[in-house]
Amino acid sequence: MSTTHHDVTAGMTRRSLLLAGATAVAATAVAGGTAHASDGSASDGSGSDGSGSDGSGSDGQVPSLWREFRRTPFTHPQIPYVGRAGAARIRRLPVVADVRAYGAVADGVTDCAPAINRAIAAAARAGGGTVTIPPGTFRIDGLVHIGHDNVVLRGAGSGRTTLYATKNLTELIGPYGSRYGGTKSAWSWAGGLIWLAPKPRWDSLVAAIKAQAWPFEGWTGNKRDEWEQLTPVEPARQGDRTVTVTDPSGLRPGRLVLLRIADDTAHTLLQHMSGGGPGPASYYWEDKTKLLSYVPYEWPVRVTAVRGRRVTLERPLPLDLRPEWNPQFTTHVRELTGSGVEGLTLDVMETPQSPHLLDKGYNGVVLQCAYDCWVDDVTVRNVDNGFGLVAASACTLRRTRVGGRGEHHPYFCREGSHDNLVEDFTVEERTVPARSDTQLHGINVEGLSSHNVWSRGEMQMGTFDSHRGLPFANVRTDITVNNNGRHGGDANAGPLFGARFTHWNVRVTNGRAGLMRLDGLAPYSATVGLNEVTEFDQIDVPDFTGDLHSRLELYGTWDAVRPRNLYEAQRALLR
């Protein structure tokens, strides 16, 4: 892990801090900014007495980890910086189409999927805009696809507009096998009946599935070969926002580029993602074939400024850049950006839940190869899988809810998804008892996904499902959970956790420990403000030997930690 520390000044604006980069922040502080006291006593980011802008009052406790983080927000060894997770803003685009004008009828008989897709296509031809669905129940016998930028599908509210889905993705597209072999159905973790993905990428995915040429699903195409180098990037440190490149000619402000970081034969990149040190160094990586297929690490980011060979990025670097990892900016498949789904319920025809990993694809809403997109005020019911982030970055899911007969993944985040925000979410208790050959996971993250946030959630069932594949630097904060699910993940997908995972202010209503306490499982991570929990059912052992350098504070309490919500406090600290 990087050991560079940068003081953050109380007088700095969010704009000046983020545009200057971490190195410039330190310089500004030395030059005369109003620095925080070294012991954190002057300000803790939520009021000197522990009270804060979140209205939490002064009856809480400020952990030492928060005071430390304030001084080194981009390079803290246990807590990641996630203050810029999520879409830049949820836009209000002008209405350009009403689905009724294209043949949609709320009669429960007419298949309205073609009409809805025609309205979406009309909005795309108009250069973007909002497609409205009025109150009522509209039957859909096909999937709804948003494949062009700045197109928003908006109902009248999740309690007023319903799409009633009658078919699954196996019926609509075909069986989807796993690229890793076996008899699993990839609809168990991919695809949605409302599917946001750029049209060329979506077309290529559907063609590959129909041809049974099971694809990679991310930013560089079905075979991970659809990219070209723009420029090598010189060495830099985690937390930097300005980097030096060899050739800036292909870069411009506003361009979305892909930072690709490869591993070396000693797997020092994977060790770095795990915090470094003897444990990750002695871990046997060679047989983790599924994990190794996720590298190179691919991180989409917008360029905000180009000055000579110096390039400033929208977000701070998630990792160090070292010559042996061949860091480079590259092209990628065309992203979907500025699009969203709002104000509706997707109610799927109720069918029995399938056996584990044999889902037929009664799936909810999925964002794939999407950047700066969103879902707001959307409920899904009776689904196999609820809301998905698949190679999605800088997206927001807000006021979402999963209910009905029970599901495999209420939320899944995979295939290198980064910098996303899931807030004000609810997983309802299932209405149908689970069959013995199914599994419930919860809020899933896997596949080298990093810097994602789950905030202000109520989970009436499920768990914090780290699904192997070395996810790192993710935050779960201000969540109540009935921890009755089980995590998954193949052994060849590698460790459950990388470094800088944080659980902050979590209430476990049934007292089950599994995946709640990180101090015995995740390297260089933090558990802060967790009520007492005990082990039962699925019990894990750490993947790495020796000292994990993981921290535990305010254990045995809940809702006492200040700031109460780590994500909101990070945003307020650097605004």
N, C-alpha and C positions, 0 to 999 in steps of 0.2 A: 504494500500500500504506500501511497505517497505520504511523505512526512512533512511536506512544505506547509507552513501555517501562514495565514493571512488575516490580519486584524480587520474587523468590520467596524466602521464608524457609525455612531448613532445619527450623525448629521447627514449621512449620504442618502441620496434618493435611490430608488430602485433602478432608474434609468442610468444614472451615472455609474453605479456599481457594476451593473451588468454590461454596459458598453465598454467600460474601462478594462474589464477582465480582472482576474484575481490578483495578478502582479501589480496592476495599477492601483488596486484597492489598498494594498499595503503601502504603496508610495504616497497615496493621498493621506492615509492615516498619519504617517510620519511627518508629512508636510503641514499638518495642522488641523486635521479632522478631529472631532470630539470623540476620542476613543472610549470604549467601555473600560471600566475598571478591570484589572487583570483577574480579580477573583469573582467577577460577575456581579459584584454588589451594587454597582451603579444602576444597572438595568439588566433585566433578564429577557427582554424582548416581550414581556407580558406584564410590565409594571414592576417596580422595585419590590413591592410586597407580594408578588405572585399574582396579582389581579391583572386583567388584560382586556384587550379590545374585544375578546370573545364573550365578555360579560360573565366570566367565571367567578368574579369576586376575589376576596383575599383569603379564603379559607382553605386554599390548596397548598401544595408543597412543590417547590421548584427543585428538580433533581440537578445534581452536579453535571450530568451529561448535557443538559440544556445550556448551562453556563459555558461549558467547553465548546459546544457546537457553535454558539454565537461568535466565538472568537475565531473559529476555523470552519466556516460553513461548507466550503467546497472540498475540504480535505480531511474532515473528521474521520478517524479510523473505524468508528462503529456506526455512525448515523449518516445516511446519504443526504445530499442536497436534492430535494424534490420540489422546491418552491415554484418551479415553472412547468410542472406536470400539467397536462391537459391542453385542450384547445385554447388558442389565443383569445378567442371570443366566440360566443354563440350568436350568430348574425340573425337579423330580422330582414329577410329578403322579400321584395315585393311579390304579391300573388300574380302568377302568370297563367295558371290553369286550375280548373276545378274538375275532379274526376268524373262528375256527372255529365260534363260536356263531351266526354269521350266514351260514354256508354255505361258507366257504373250506376248500379241501382241497388238500394238497400232493401232488397226483398227476400234475402236469404236463399234465393234460387239461382240467380244469375251469377256466373263466374265473372268476377270483377277484376281479376288479375290482369287480363289483357288491357282493359280500359285504364287501369292505374298505370300500367307500363307505357301506354300510349301517351298519357298525360305527362309522365316523367320525360319521355322522349321529346315532347313538345317544349317542355321547359328547357331541356338541354339545347334544342335548336334555337331557342330565344336567348341563349347565352347565360342561362341560369334563372333562378327564381323559385318561388314557393308553389307547390302543388297542394291544394286543399282537399280534404275528405270531410264532408259534413258529418253531423251526428247520425248514428244509425249503425246497423250491422251489415257489413259487406262481405259476401262469401268470396274466397279466392281458392281456386283449384290449381293455381300455379304459384311460382315464387315471384316476389317483387324485387326488381334489381335497380339500384341507383348506380350508374356508371359514369356520370359526367360531373364536372366541378360545379359548385355553387347551386346545387339542386336540393331543395328541402321538401320532404314529404310531411305534411302537417295535418293531423286530425284535429278535432274540436276539443280534445282532452282525453286522457286515458280512461276516464269514466263515461265518455260520451260516444267516441268513435271506436268501433271494433272491426277488425279484419278476422273473419272466421275461416281458418285454413283447414282443408280437407285431405291434402296429400302430403307425402314426405319426399325428401330429396332422392331417395332410391327410386321412387316411382317417376319423379320428374326428370332426373338426369341419368340415374343408373347406379349400380353398386359402385362403391368407392373403397378399394382395398388399400392396405397400408404399404407404403414404399419400403418398410422394413420387413415385409413378409408376414406370413401367418394368415389367419382367417379373420382378422379384426376388420371392422368397418370404420373407415376414416370419417364417416359422418358422425362418429362418436366424439369428434373434436374439431370438426370443420364444417363450414357452410351454414347458411341460414335461409329461412323462408322470406326474410327481408335481408338482402345481401348488398352491402355497400362495398364496391370494388371497382377500380377503373375498368371500363369496358374491354379494352384489348386484353388486359390481364385476366378478366373473368372469362372472356371467350376462350383464351388459351387453356385455362384450368378446366373448363367444361369439356373442351375437345380432348384433353389428355385423359380425363376421367372416363369419357365414353370410349376412348381407345384402350382403356385399361393400362395406360402408361403412367402409373401413379406419380404425381408431380411433387417437387418441392413447391412450397406455397408462398414464398417470400418475395423480396424486393428484386431478385435477380433472375426470375423466371423459373420455369418448370425444371430445368436442369442446372440452375444457378450459373448460367453462362451468358445472360443478357446484360452485360455491363461493359463499359470501356473506361480505362483509366483517364482521369482528368489531370491529376498531378500527385506526385509523392508529397507527403507531409513530414516536416522535420520533427525531431523529438520534442515532446511537450509533456506537461504534467497534468494529472487528473485535476479538474477544476479550472484549468485555463480556458479562456474563451477566445483568445487571439492566438493564432498559430502561424507559422511560417511555411510557405509552400515553395516548391521548386518552380512551378510555372502557373501563374494566376490567370492566364489568358482565357481559360474556360470557365472562370468564376465571375459572378456578378451578384450584387445585392438582390436578395429575394429568391435566388435559385436554391432549390432543394437538392442537396448532394448526399451521397452515401459515403460515410466514413467506414472503410473496410480495414479490419485489423486481423491479420493471420496469426496462427500459432506457430511455434517452432518445434523442432523434434523433441526438445526436452519438456514441452508443454508449459513453458514459463508464462504464457498468457493466461492459461487456465489457472495456474498457481496465483497469478496476480489478481484474477477475479475472485479468488478464494482468500485473499488477504496476505498471501505469502507466508514464508516461514517454514519450519521443519515439517509440519503436518501436511500441507499441500505438496511440499517437495517430495515427501516419501509416499504419497498416494499413487496407486498404480492406475495410470490413465489409459494405457495402451489398449485394454480390452473394452473400453467404454465407446463402442463404435457409434452408437446413436448420438452420444454427446459430441464426438469428434465430427459428426456430420453437420453440426451447427456452426462450426468455425469455417471460414472467417466470421468474426463478429461484425454485424452490419448495423450501423446506426445512422438513420436519416436525420439531417439537420439543415436548417436554412442558413444561408450566408447573409449577414447583415451589413458588412462593409468589406471593401477590398482597397488596401492602400499599399501599392507596390506588391511585395511578396507577403505582406501581412494580411491575414484574413480573419475577420471577426465573425463568430458564430452566434446563433440565437440562444444556445444553451451551453453551459460549461461542459468540458470533456468528461465523459463518464469514467475514463481509464487513462493511465499513462500511455504515451506513444513512444515506443522504443524502436530503434532501427531494425532489430532482429524480428520484429513483427510486421515489417513492411507496411506501415500505415499509409493510406492513400485515399484521396477523394476520387470517387468514381461516379459514373452515371448509374441509372437503375431503370426499372420499368416505370412508366408514367404513373405518378401518384394520383389518387383521388383526393381533392382538397375542397374545403368550404361547404361540404354537403352534410345533411343531417336528416334525422327522423324524429318527429315530435308528436306528442299528444294523441296517442292511440293505444289500444290493446290488441295484441295478436293472440287470439284464442284458438288454439289448435284442437281439432276434433279429438276427443279423448279416446286413447287407445292404451292397452297395457304397456308398461315400460319394458323395453327389450332386455335380454340378458346383457351382462357387462361387456362392453366393447363391440356389441352387435347392433348398435343404434341404427334405425332406419333413416333418421334425418328429419324428424319432426322438430326442427331447430328454430330458434327465435331470430334475433338480430345479430348479424356479424359484420364487422368492419375489417376489411382486408386490403393491404397495401394502401391504406388511407392515412392521411396526415392532416391534422387540424380539422377533423370532422367530429360530429357529435350525435348523441341520442339523448332526448330530454322528455320526461314525463311519458314513459312507455312501460307497459306491463306485458309480460308474456305468460301464458298459462298452458299447462298440459304439454310441455315441450320435453324433448330428450335432452336438449342443451339450450340454455337461456340466451345469454349475451356473450359474444365472442370478439376477442381482439386477436387477429391473426396477422403477423407482420404489420401491425398498426402502430402508429406513433403519434404523440401529441394530440390525442383524441380525448373527449370527455363523454362519460356516461353519467347522467344526472337524473335523479328522481326516477330510477328504474326499479322494477319489481318482478319477481319470479314466483309464480304460484301454481296451484293445481295439483295434478296427480303425483308429482315427484319427478326428479330429473337426475341425470348423470352429472353434468356440470351446470350448476346455475349460472356461473360466470367462468369463462376460460380466457387465458392470456398466454399466448404461446408464439412460437416460430419467430423469436426475436422481436417482440413488441416492447416498445420503450416509451417512457415519459407520458403515460396515459393516466387519467384521473377517473376513478369510479367513486361517486359521492352520493350520499342520501339514497342508499340502496337497501332493498329488503328481499330476503329469501324467506318465503312463507313456509310454514309447516305443511308437509304433504297431506293431501286429502285422501290418498289411497295407501294402505300399508305396502311397504317395499317387499318385493319378491326376494327370495333368498339368493338368487344369482345376479342381483344388481348391486351397484355401488353408488354411493352418494359422496361427492367430493366437496363442493362448496365454492369458495373463491380460489380459483386455480391460477398458478403461474408456473411457467416452465420454459425450457428451450432458450437459455441465455437471455431471457427477458429481464429488463432492468429499469430502475427509476420509475416504477409504476406505483400508484397510490390507491388504496381503498380507504375511504373516509366516511365517517358518520353512517354506519351500517347497522342493520338489525338482521341477524341470521337466526331464524327460528329453528334451523337445522343446518347441518353441514360442518365444514372445518376450514382451516386456513391451509388449503391444499397446495403445498410446494411439491410439485410433481416430478422432482428430479430434473435433470437437464441443466443444473447449475444456474438457476435464476439468482440474481444478486442485486443488492442496493434497492430493495423494494420496501415500502412502508404500508403498514396497516394500522390505522389510528381511529380512536373514538368509535369502537364497535362493540356491540353486545352479541354474543354467540352462544347458542346451545350446541356444544361441541360434540355432535354425535355422528359425524362423517368419518371417512377414512381417506388418507392421501393415496395416490397411486404413483406409477412410474416404473418403467423397466429398469432392471439392474444395469443394463448397458447404457442407460442414460446418465449414469454418474451420480454425483452428490445431490442431496436434497437442497442444499443452500450453498451459495457463494457468500461473499463478505457483505457487510453493511446492510443486513436485513434489520428492520426495526418494527417491533410491536409496541405501541404507545397508547396507553389508556384503553385497555381491553377488559371487558367483563365476560367471564365464562359462567353461564348460569347453572350448568350441571357439574362444574368443578373438574372436568376432565382435562388433563394436561396436554394431550397429544398435539404437537405442533404449536402450542401457545407459548410455552417457555422456550426461549431460544438459547439460553446460556449453556445448555448441555448439548446443543445440536449444531448451531450455526457459528461459523468462525467470524470473529471481528464484527459482532452484531450486538443488538441492545434490546432488552425487554424492560419497559418502564411502565409502572402503574398497571399491574395485573393482580387480580384477586387470587387467593390460594387455590392451587389446582393439584390434583394427584394423578398418578399414572394408572390407566387401565385400558383394556382392549389393545389397540395398536400402539406398541412401544418401540421407539426408534433408538438407535445408537448413533453416535457421531460418525461421520464419514472420515474425519481427519483425527489423527492421533495427537496427543500432547495438549498443551494449553491452547484453548480456542480463542482466548483474548476476547471473550464475550462478556457483556456487562448486564447486571440485573439490579434495578433500583426501584424503590417503592413497591416491592413485592408484598402481597397480602393486602393491598389497597386497590380501590377502583374509583375513578372519578376524583381522586385527590391530587393527581399530578397536574401541575401548571407549567406551561400551557396545556390545556386539555386536548387540543387537536394539533398534532405536530405539523401537518401540512399547512394549515391556516397560519400557524405561528411562523413558519418559514417564509410564507408569502408576505406576512406583515413585517418581518424583520428586514427584508430586502426590497421593500417597495419604494 
